[in-house]
Amino acid sequence: MRVVFLQDVINVAEAGEVREVKRGFAKNYLLPRKLAAPAVAQELARVAALKRVAAVGRQEQQEGLDALGLRVQGAVVTLLQRAGPTGRLYGSVTNAAIAEALSQRVSHVIDRRTIALGEAIRQTGEYPVKVRLGPEHVYDVTVVVTTEELLQQREQARQAAATAAALASKAMTDDESAETAVEGSGPEDEGVAPQ
């Protein structure tokens, strides 16, 4: 059956194209969803207008995906899970859980099917994950799976490191001020005229 595509259909055709498709595919999928229309004279006359509208829509979608990609690229998503003493999770982390956490992080709905996860995560740790927002829009995200205890330990270690850095910085400034005090105590400071 010959149809005119009214919208882009991934891996089939773009809006405005006239294609021959199987009759069942057209009658059961394309026509009821208004993705295509039968290729009659009236619809064929609309082809040029459909192509223009589709091109504008694709451009807007591309810009939206680029903006979303900037927020998604390099994002670190932390998921708290219950785990045993060896780090093995009670259950697993799926692409649906990652998509939900990433959606909250970037304030945009991310579909679970866009998360490329080979198999479910069953251990604590850091995992690189690919997010496919479009055919040319693939971004890297880091998923950190941890427990509350590990998170508290990391936070304590981070605070200890920050405290140590602050003390080291203070010690350096104290040493520098002591050196300038020693250098500044020349004969001029003591009220004795140079000879």
C-alpha positions as CSV (number, residue, x, y, z in Angstrom):
1,M,0.0,0.0,0.0
2,R,1.3,3.4,-0.9
3,V,1.2,6.0,1.9
4,V,2.4,9.6,2.6
5,F,4.1,9.9,5.9
6,L,2.7,12.7,8.0
7,Q,5.3,12.3,10.8
8,D,8.7,10.8,11.2
9,V,8.7,7.1,11.9
10,I,12.1,5.9,13.1
11,N,13.8,3.4,10.8
12,V,10.9,3.6,8.3
13,A,10.5,7.1,6.8
14,E,10.5,10.8,7.4
15,A,7.5,13.1,7.2
16,G,6.6,14.0,3.7
17,E,8.0,10.9,2.1
18,V,5.8,8.7,-0.1
19,R,6.6,5.0,0.4
20,E,5.2,1.6,-0.4
21,V,4.5,-0.3,2.9
22,K,2.8,-3.6,3.7
23,R,-1.0,-3.3,3.9
24,G,-1.2,-4.7,7.4
25,F,1.5,-2.3,8.7
26,A,-0.4,0.7,7.2
27,K,-3.9,-0.4,8.3
28,N,-3.0,-1.6,11.8
29,Y,-0.2,0.9,12.8
30,L,0.4,3.9,10.6
31,L,-3.2,5.0,9.7
32,P,-4.8,4.6,13.2
33,R,-2.0,6.6,14.8
34,K,-2.2,9.2,12.1
35,L,1.5,8.7,11.2
36,A,0.7,8.3,7.5
37,A,-2.2,8.8,5.1
38,P,-3.1,6.9,1.9
39,A,-1.3,8.3,-1.1
40,V,-4.3,9.9,-2.9
41,A,-4.1,13.1,-5.0
42,Q,-5.1,15.4,-2.1
43,E,-2.3,14.0,0.2
44,L,0.3,14.1,-2.6
45,A,-0.4,17.8,-3.0
46,R,0.5,18.3,0.6
47,V,3.9,16.6,0.4
48,A,6.0,19.8,0.0
49,A,4.2,21.5,2.9
50,L,4.7,18.4,5.1
51,K,8.4,18.3,4.3
52,R,8.8,21.9,5.3
53,V,6.9,21.5,8.6
54,A,8.8,18.3,9.4
55,A,12.2,20.0,8.7
56,V,11.3,22.8,11.1
57,G,10.1,20.3,13.7
58,R,13.3,18.2,13.4
59,Q,15.4,21.4,13.8
60,E,13.6,22.3,17.0
61,Q,13.9,18.7,18.3
62,Q,17.6,18.7,17.5
63,E,18.1,22.0,19.4
64,G,16.1,20.6,22.4
65,L,18.2,17.4,22.4
66,D,21.4,19.4,22.2
67,A,20.4,21.5,25.2
68,L,19.4,18.4,27.1
69,G,22.6,16.6,26.1
70,L,24.6,19.4,27.7
71,R,22.9,18.7,31.0
72,V,23.1,14.9,30.7
73,Q,26.7,14.6,29.5
74,G,29.1,13.7,32.3
75,A,26.3,13.7,34.9
76,V,27.0,11.6,38.0
77,V,23.9,9.8,39.4
78,T,24.1,8.3,42.9
79,L,21.7,5.5,43.8
80,L,21.4,4.3,47.4
81,Q,20.7,0.6,47.7
82,R,20.8,-2.0,50.4
83,A,23.8,-4.3,50.2
84,G,25.5,-7.1,52.1
85,P,28.9,-6.8,53.7
86,T,30.7,-7.8,50.5
87,G,28.9,-5.1,48.5
88,R,26.5,-7.4,46.7
89,L,23.1,-5.7,46.4
90,Y,19.8,-7.1,47.7
91,G,18.2,-6.9,44.3
92,S,19.6,-4.9,41.4
93,V,19.7,-1.5,39.7
94,T,17.9,-1.5,36.4
95,N,17.7,1.0,33.6
96,A,14.3,2.2,35.0
97,A,15.9,3.2,38.3
98,I,18.8,5.0,36.5
99,A,16.3,6.8,34.2
100,E,14.2,8.0,37.2
101,A,17.3,9.3,39.1
102,L,18.7,11.0,36.0
103,S,15.3,12.6,35.3
104,Q,15.3,14.1,38.7
105,R,18.9,15.3,38.3
106,V,18.4,17.1,34.9
107,S,14.7,18.1,35.5
108,H,13.5,16.4,32.3
109,V,11.8,13.1,31.8
110,I,14.3,10.5,30.5
111,D,12.7,7.3,29.2
112,R,14.1,4.0,30.6
113,R,14.6,2.7,27.0
114,T,17.2,5.4,26.3
115,I,19.5,3.9,29.0
116,A,22.0,1.4,27.5
117,L,22.7,-1.0,30.3
118,G,24.0,-4.4,29.3
119,E,22.8,-6.2,32.4
120,A,21.4,-5.1,35.7
121,I,23.9,-3.8,38.3
122,R,24.3,-6.1,41.3
123,Q,27.4,-4.7,43.0
124,T,28.2,-1.4,44.7
125,G,30.6,0.8,42.7
126,E,30.8,3.2,39.8
127,Y,29.5,2.2,36.4
128,P,29.7,4.1,33.0
129,V,26.3,4.1,31.3
130,K,25.4,5.4,27.8
131,V,22.2,7.5,27.4
132,R,20.9,7.5,23.8
133,L,18.5,10.5,23.4
134,G,18.5,10.3,19.6
135,P,20.3,8.6,16.7
136,E,23.2,11.1,16.9
137,H,22.8,12.0,20.6
138,V,24.6,9.5,22.8
139,Y,26.0,10.7,26.1
140,D,28.0,9.2,28.9
141,V,26.7,9.2,32.5
142,T,28.4,7.7,35.6
143,V,26.2,5.7,37.9
144,V,27.4,5.4,41.5
145,V,25.7,2.6,43.4
146,T,26.4,2.9,47.1
147,T,24.9,2.2,50.5
148,E,24.1,4.8,53.2
149,E,27.1,3.5,55.3
150,L,29.5,3.9,52.4
151,L,28.1,7.3,51.6
152,Q,28.6,8.4,55.3
153,Q,32.2,7.0,55.3
154,R,33.0,8.9,52.0
155,E,31.5,12.1,53.5
156,Q,33.6,11.8,56.7
157,A,36.7,11.2,54.6
158,R,35.9,14.2,52.4
159,Q,35.4,16.4,55.6
160,A,38.6,15.1,57.1
161,A,40.5,15.9,53.9
162,A,39.0,19.4,53.8
163,T,39.9,20.0,57.4
164,A,43.5,18.8,56.8
165,A,43.8,21.1,53.7
166,A,42.5,24.0,55.8
167,L,45.0,23.3,58.6
168,A,47.8,23.0,56.1
169,S,46.8,26.3,54.4
170,K,46.6,28.0,57.8
171,A,50.0,26.6,58.7
172,M,51.5,28.0,55.5
173,T,50.1,31.4,56.0
174,D,51.4,31.4,59.6
175,D,54.9,30.5,58.4
176,E,54.8,33.2,55.7
177,S,53.7,35.9,58.2
178,A,56.4,34.8,60.6
179,E,59.0,35.1,57.7
180,T,57.8,38.6,56.8
181,A,58.0,39.6,60.4
182,V,61.6,38.4,60.6
183,E,62.6,40.1,57.3
184,G,60.9,43.3,58.4
185,S,62.8,43.6,61.6
186,G,65.8,45.5,60.2
187,P,67.6,48.6,61.6
188,E,64.8,50.9,60.3
189,D,62.3,49.2,62.5
190,E,64.4,49.5,65.6
191,G,64.8,53.3,65.2
192,V,68.6,53.0,64.6
193,A,69.9,55.1,61.6
194,P,71.9,53.2,59.0
195,Q,75.6,54.0,58.9
